[in-house]
């Protein structure tokens, strides 16, 4: 085993998740590289020290530049708001340090393109944080699709819907200002990433993006509440996607349906340890969707639990990401999803905005 010094920029919701993951990943997956929680950065010295004590880091700082330049920090996790992603990542790449960056990669498409170029120039390992696609169920769905188990994909429906702003009287916060913090910046990237992972590249889209509640107690809303999008995949499949932060009753509505010529798959993150599979074979009278409960036979499940149906959770997805990042560092080769994969997501997001503004179909990568 070899130790590697980890620095995490950001100590909030995702900073905690990544800190816990780095503390646990060696024991869960018996990784050759074992993270050492070297330094954590937060916006003030007081909060940084509080996170250091809570999460078990050796040192704390309120200056991300100090963290990035410290020789004992050998790999960096960026868990800040996306407006800071670019400058932190590019500073790390000038020192050829591996970078794991939370989604979405940057505040806009220009940020993402610059980050990809910086990563390529440095040759450093890079990775983007799309955790939901790493559930054992979704990994198994990817395997079945790649193996042709449900035939040629003809149609995809995906959504990422939540209700944290369903109440019109919920007060305005930082989440209701700035395009990057709206639904297309916050929720949409996760399901677009899933569509790309499960079906393949998206070539064109037609979208509608809207703000439903333009004012809230405490301020005006300057970003989007919900969006709908049709798309065409490079392999010819049709697609339909929906994103919303005002979907009353939905808590973690990351869900998809995939139709193929030999079968179909359904998944809903609110029941993340189950996958529904339909096979178009056998007598018609006995055909129907079968509920598959994940267990040790499915990807990455066994490392967490030996009991089928007992299940994995949100934090486990982050631990799987940490394992992937450490493996990439160990081999010196970036693995999916790299910064280029993160850029592909934001190209679809940008095409959706261009389509919504122009009210027409928009080619992806041309916006």
Buried (B, 14 or more C-beta within 10 A) or exposed (E): EEEBBBBBBBBBEBBBBBBBBBBBBBEBBEBEBBBBBBBBBBEEEEBBBBBBEEBEBEBBBBEBEBBBBBEEBBBBBBBBBBBBBBBBBBBBBBBEBBBBBBBBBBBBBEBBBBBBBBBBEBEBBBBBBBBBBBBBBBBBBBEBBEEEBBBEBBBBBBBBBBBBBBEEEBEBEEBBBBBBBBBBBBBBBBBBBBBBBBBBBBBBBBBEBEBBBEEBEEEEBBBBBBBBBBBBBEEEBBBBBBBBBBBEEBEBBBBBBBBBEEBBBBBBBEBBBBBBBBBEEEEEEEEEBEEBBBBBEBBBBEBBBEEBEBBBEEBBBBBBBBBBBBBBBBEEEBBBBBBBBBBBBBBBBBBBBBBBEEEEBBBBBEB
